[in-house]
Amino acid sequence: MRRASVLAAQLAQRAGTLGASEQAVTAGCCAAGQLRHFAAGPGPTVVPNPLQQIVPPILKGIGAAVGGLKGGLAAAADQLTSGPATQGAIAYFADTVLLSGTFVPPSDLDLPKWAAWLAANGYRSKAGWDTLMAGIKAAAPSLEPSDVEALVPALHAVGRYDRALFEQFADIVKARFTEFETAGLAKLLPTFAAHDYFDQALWDDVADSITYCNHYMAPSRIPLADVAALFSAYAKYEVDRGDLFVTLARTIHEDRLKALDDEELKAVLGGLLGAFKSLSFYPDCTQALLLAGRLRPSALGPAENALMAEVEAALREHAPEGQLPWLDGGFKDWEHFHGTAFGSYNLWVAREELVPQYYRPSDISPRPASMTSAPPEPTGSAGSS
């Protein structure tokens, strides 16, 4: 290890005194020497390749690999994506360095993290993903929760779905749901729903994990698009989890809606209002969604406008005398709460104390008639005495 470090330093120092063409050759030798040192057995002779056009940033990453080859690959990848890289360069890096087995067997790599990195950076090689999928399937029994959180959206992004593999992912979630993070589950469950994979126990365990096993403020840290996707996943299969729904609904407020661009607002508003309507669940934030749509009509299409009208009608049906104070401006100082186009106020936290509630978790779906009918008239000796 010490000899490799000294050799790298000597080559780097010598490269400073050479011309551009000589520096490229020296850099290639330095990278090859370090990679051969950390890999098992001697590596093949390194020949010039297209990556030498951007070899300086890659060398910075590989130069940080004195602690191990896999660390160097990660650092090289980081430098690659932060430098003037193209998808072609990333594909060459993946095919030649990561997946060829020349420097390290793919099975020795952290495949879930590399799969997420490659998916995010546009790697779409069929042969490469076949190699990754084979490695992931082999490693599936030993995957950690963080691995599953990384893999599920990555595979979905590149159009890879294997039901048997997703069943293994689901088993890991159900067995270790207390170890998953809210942000990861918010992307994981909608992916299962997108592939028409439904498991009641999985839906319940995800709800329990987000509601009871993570910080109560964690949902406020995930994008509203993910909140909407979660609601849609539960609405698609009519899974009633009022405890989760209330937790998620509290993260939806004017400030976050104001920060969305038009396309994001259209998707979020349509997803949330559609799920609320399907679930017959109308939390206070529903009025904030309707107000956001009113203030930015150009962001919405005919489908969203029709959905807003249906939801508003349902809200008024449940509201006392059909009045919606947050939407209609029933407060004496309405501007104080809503401002002009939301203003700078953010009193949404106190809203539940200031405004009567129009829902209960038990209202999400109709209750059995035995629970809603009037109690029977008393009978027996008491009535005849």
PyMOL commands that set and color helices and strands:
alter all, ss='L'
color gray80, all
select helices_A, chain A and resi 2-15+20-38+50-63+65-67+69-82+87-98+106-108+111-120+126-142+145-157+163-175+177-179+182-194+200-213+218-221+224-236+242-249+254-258+262-279+285-295+297-299+302-318+320-322+325-328+334-338+348-354+361-363+369-372+381-384
alter helices_A, ss='H'
color red, helices_A
deselect
rebuild
show_as cartoon
